[in-house]
Amino acid sequence: MKPQKIWRLGLVGYPLEHSFSPLLHKTALTETGLTGIYRLLPLPQMENLALVLDQVRSGELDGINITIPYKQTVLPYLDGLTPSAQAIGAVNTVYNKDGRLIGENTDAPGFWLDLVRFVPESVMPHQQALVLGAGGAARAVVFALAEQGWQVNVVARRLAQAQDLVETLGFPNVSTSLWDAIQKSSFLNKFKLMVNTTPIGLFPNINESPLTNNVTLPPGLVVYDLVYNPIQTALLTFTKSQGNLALSGLGMLVYQAALAFEAWTGKKPSVQTMESAVKRKLGLEEK
């Protein structure tokens, strides 16, 4: 009898203490009937990135996730990119295909799949969206929205980074504004969706928010915060206090993990089961 394969998976980035990825992927392994392990692989120094990628190439690891700060810096180490990862210019999933390291981006479809659960595209077609930040996660979010025909405005504390994002993606419906503009209610009025892709508000800095308390949000503005630890960020608390819909990044986290797991194993895990596992861990009530 052929021995059962043991899948060896992991997450590369730094810091990783806050990550729910091990729980998500262990749940996916159990739910799909596979045997394996998923480890945190913290890399405080970039020079160790090549060593981990060599483990994927050799088969010592079957696949890895990539998170901050390596979603873009990993690109030169890879042999190929999927079309979406190529267009986005950032990778969050790596696997070995016939001896070649392939980079995939499941953040973009993960974000979109979660967003339309709460805000169907049929309700707000081709509206204007504001994206805070210009890193790897922002690239995925902007790509997902722009591809669907949304007008997207990107603001970042480093304007040059936002401009580079726009130039790299190449969508005519993506523009930039200065970071300070988000503190003006008059600027926010034209948007139907605001997505925070920055780490502002991430544990342990849970009292920080991109917005000051004297900003008035326009009625109907949906605020989506990619930060999921804490699940209720200062930005989302502020959003709810003004009567607006506030969405955490937990759903995106689950969807991108499920898509990455499928890319590695060929098995499609239950998103609902994975999400339930995290909610139990957080002590949240099920929907």
C-alpha positions as a printed Julia matrix, in Angstrom:
287×3 Matrix{Float64}:
   0.0    0.0     0.0
   1.36   3.39   -1.0
   2.21   5.51    2.06
   0.08   8.58    2.53
   1.72  11.81    1.47
   2.56  14.23    4.25
   2.07  17.8     3.06
   4.66  20.27    4.32
   3.47  23.85    4.14
   4.35  27.14    5.8
   4.16  30.91    6.04
   7.13  33.2     5.35
   7.25  36.76    6.65
   8.0   38.85    9.7
   6.56  39.23   12.26
   4.2   36.25   12.32
   3.04  35.94   15.93
  -0.43  37.26   15.05
  -1.04  34.84   12.17
  -4.1   32.58   11.95
  -2.68  30.79    8.91
  -1.6   27.63   10.8
  -5.11  27.2    12.19
  -6.7   27.81    8.78
  -4.52  25.35    6.94
  -4.58  22.67    9.63
  -8.36  22.93    9.43
  -8.18  22.61    5.64
  -5.94  19.55    5.91
  -8.34  17.83    8.29
 -11.42  18.85    6.32
 -10.03  17.48    3.05
  -8.69  14.28    4.62
  -5.04  15.1     4.0
  -2.11  14.64    6.36
   0.37  17.43    6.84
   1.85  20.27    8.83
   1.8   24.03    8.41
   4.56  25.97   10.12
   5.37  29.59   10.73
   8.71  30.47    9.12
   9.61  33.91   10.46
  12.38  35.62    8.51
  13.58  38.81   10.19
  16.32  39.08    7.57
  15.77  38.86    3.83
  18.94  36.91    3.11
  17.26  33.77    4.49
  14.44  33.98    1.94
  16.42  32.14   -0.72
  17.06  29.25    1.69
  13.36  28.69    2.28
  12.59  28.92   -1.44
  15.27  26.29   -2.1
  13.31  24.0     0.23
  10.25  24.42   -1.96
  12.31  23.77   -5.07
  13.81  20.6    -3.58
  10.46  19.27   -2.36
  11.3   19.63    1.32
   8.38  22.04    1.41
   5.33  21.55   -0.8
   4.25  25.16   -0.73
   4.49  28.41    1.19
   2.51  31.55    1.77
   4.31  34.89    1.59
   3.31  37.84    3.75
   4.72  41.19    4.87
   7.4   42.29    4.03
   8.23  39.86    1.21
   5.24  39.89   -1.18
   7.14  41.96   -3.71
  10.76  41.27   -2.83
  10.24  37.54   -3.45
   9.62  38.09   -7.17
  13.26  37.91   -8.4
  13.67  34.52   -6.69
  10.84  32.88   -8.64
  10.92  31.13  -12.01
   7.45  32.15  -13.12
   4.28  33.98  -12.15
   0.63  33.33  -12.84
  -0.98  36.01  -15.04
  -2.68  37.7   -12.06
   0.49  37.69   -9.96
   2.4   39.12  -12.92
  -0.15  41.9   -13.34
  -0.34  42.69   -9.63
   3.41  42.56   -9.05
   3.05  40.8    -5.71
   2.88  37.18   -4.59
   1.37  35.51   -1.53
   1.57  31.86   -2.6
   4.47  29.82   -3.98
   4.5   26.24   -5.24
   6.75  23.91   -7.22
   5.57  23.01  -10.72
   7.86  20.61  -12.55
  10.9   21.93  -10.71
  10.02  25.58  -11.25
   8.96  27.95   -8.49
   5.66  29.57   -9.42
   4.26  32.64   -7.68
   0.51  33.09   -7.33
  -1.62  35.86   -5.84
  -4.76  34.66   -4.1
  -5.23  37.95   -2.21
  -7.04  39.6    -5.11
  -9.72  36.94   -5.66
  -9.86  36.37   -1.89
 -10.71  40.02   -1.29
 -13.28  40.12   -4.09
 -15.03  36.91   -3.02
 -15.42  38.24    0.5
 -16.5   41.72   -0.56
 -19.36  40.5    -2.73
 -20.68  38.41    0.16
 -21.64  41.66    1.87
 -21.76  44.18   -0.96
 -22.94  42.53   -4.16
 -21.45  44.09   -7.27
 -24.98  44.36   -8.64
 -25.72  46.86   -5.85
 -22.74  49.14   -6.48
 -21.49  48.58  -10.03
 -18.51  50.63  -11.19
 -18.5   52.96   -8.22
 -15.55  54.86   -6.76
 -13.3   53.18   -4.2
 -10.58  54.63   -1.98
  -7.64  52.37   -1.1
  -5.34  53.29    1.78
  -1.8   52.04    1.33
   0.31  50.99   -1.64
   2.06  47.78   -0.57
   1.59  44.22   -1.8
  -1.89  43.84   -0.31
  -2.96  47.17   -1.81
  -1.86  46.03   -5.24
  -4.11  42.98   -4.96
  -7.1   45.03   -3.79
  -6.66  47.69   -6.46
  -6.29  45.02   -9.14
  -9.48  43.25   -8.01
 -11.52  46.46   -7.99
 -10.11  48.0   -11.16
 -10.55  44.76  -13.08
 -14.24  44.89  -12.14
 -14.54  48.4   -13.53
 -14.38  50.44  -10.34
 -12.76  53.86  -10.29
  -9.99  53.48   -7.7
  -8.1   56.21   -5.9
  -4.96  55.21   -3.98
  -3.51  57.2    -1.09
  -0.3   56.32    0.72
   2.0   58.09    3.14
   4.65  57.81    0.43
   3.07  59.26   -2.7
   5.83  57.83   -4.89
   4.87  54.32   -3.81
   1.24  54.94   -4.74
   2.28  56.34   -8.12
   4.48  53.3    -8.73
   1.49  51.05   -7.96
  -0.65  52.89  -10.52
   2.06  52.72  -13.18
   2.72  49.01  -12.55
  -0.91  47.95  -12.73
  -1.57  50.12  -15.76
  -5.32  50.54  -15.33
  -6.71  53.83  -16.72
  -9.33  53.85  -13.93
  -6.77  54.07  -11.09
  -5.41  57.37   -9.73
  -3.63  58.73   -6.66
  -4.19  61.45   -4.07
  -2.2   62.79   -1.15
  -2.47  60.88    2.14
  -3.72  63.89    4.09
  -6.79  64.11    1.85
  -8.5   61.3     3.79
  -8.91  63.59    6.79
 -11.27  65.81    4.78
 -14.93  64.83    4.77
 -15.41  66.64    1.46
 -12.83  64.34   -0.15
 -14.49  61.17    1.17
 -17.95  62.11   -0.08
 -17.47  60.74   -3.59
 -16.54  57.22   -2.49
 -18.76  54.19   -1.91
 -16.0   51.95   -0.58
 -12.86  52.55    1.48
 -10.32  49.76    1.98
  -7.51  50.0     4.51
  -4.56  47.88    3.39
  -2.06  49.48    5.79
  -1.02  47.87    9.11
  -2.42  50.85   11.02
  -4.46  49.43   13.89
  -2.78  46.03   13.82
  -2.01  44.43   17.19
  -0.4   45.66   19.41
  -1.19  49.2    18.14
  -4.92  48.62   18.44
  -5.84  52.23   19.23
  -4.4   53.62   16.0
  -6.59  54.49   13.01
  -5.93  56.02    9.58
  -8.76  58.49   10.21
  -9.01  61.14   12.9
 -12.18  61.32   14.99
 -13.26  64.64   13.51
 -13.88  63.14   10.07
 -17.47  62.64    9.01
 -18.05  59.62    6.8
 -20.55  59.96    3.96
 -23.76  57.94    4.37
 -23.51  54.57    2.67
 -19.71  54.42    2.64
 -18.58  50.83    3.22
 -15.29  50.52    5.12
 -13.26  47.32    4.71
 -10.18  46.89    6.93
  -7.72  44.19    5.9
  -6.42  44.11    9.49
  -7.96  41.11   11.24
  -6.1   41.2    14.54
  -7.92  42.7    16.34
 -11.06  41.72   14.49
 -12.64  45.01   15.57
 -10.1   47.7    14.73
 -10.31  51.31   15.83
 -11.19  52.19   12.23
 -14.11  49.77   12.18
 -15.35  50.93   15.58
 -15.28  54.5    14.3
 -17.09  53.44   11.12
 -19.87  51.71   13.05
 -20.25  54.72   15.36
 -21.27  56.73   12.29
 -23.77  54.13   11.14
 -21.72  52.76    8.25
 -21.1   49.15    7.25
 -17.73  47.97    8.65
 -16.07  44.79    7.36
 -12.97  43.1     8.78
 -10.28  41.37    6.77
 -11.07  37.98    8.3
 -13.11  36.85    5.31
 -10.4   37.79    2.84
  -7.88  35.93    4.99
  -9.99  32.78    4.84
 -10.69  32.96    1.11
  -7.07  33.61    0.14
  -5.99  30.7     2.35
  -8.53  28.34    0.76
  -7.39  29.33   -2.73
  -3.72  28.87   -1.78
  -4.47  25.44   -0.29
  -6.2   24.41   -3.51
  -3.21  25.62   -5.56
  -0.87  23.43   -3.5
  -2.92  20.28   -3.04
  -5.57  20.29   -5.75
  -8.17  19.92   -3.0
 -10.89  22.52   -2.43
 -11.47  23.01    1.32
 -14.64  24.35    2.88
 -14.37  28.11    3.37
 -17.18  27.94    5.93
 -15.35  25.31    8.01
 -12.12  27.31    7.93
 -13.88  30.53    8.89
 -15.71  28.79   11.74
 -12.41  27.54   13.16
 -11.01  31.08   13.36
 -14.22  32.46   14.82
 -14.16  29.82   17.55
 -10.56  30.73   18.28
 -11.57  34.37   18.59
 -14.65  33.59   20.68
 -16.96  35.1    18.07
 -20.53  34.04   17.55
 -21.29  32.28   14.3
 -23.32  34.16   11.75
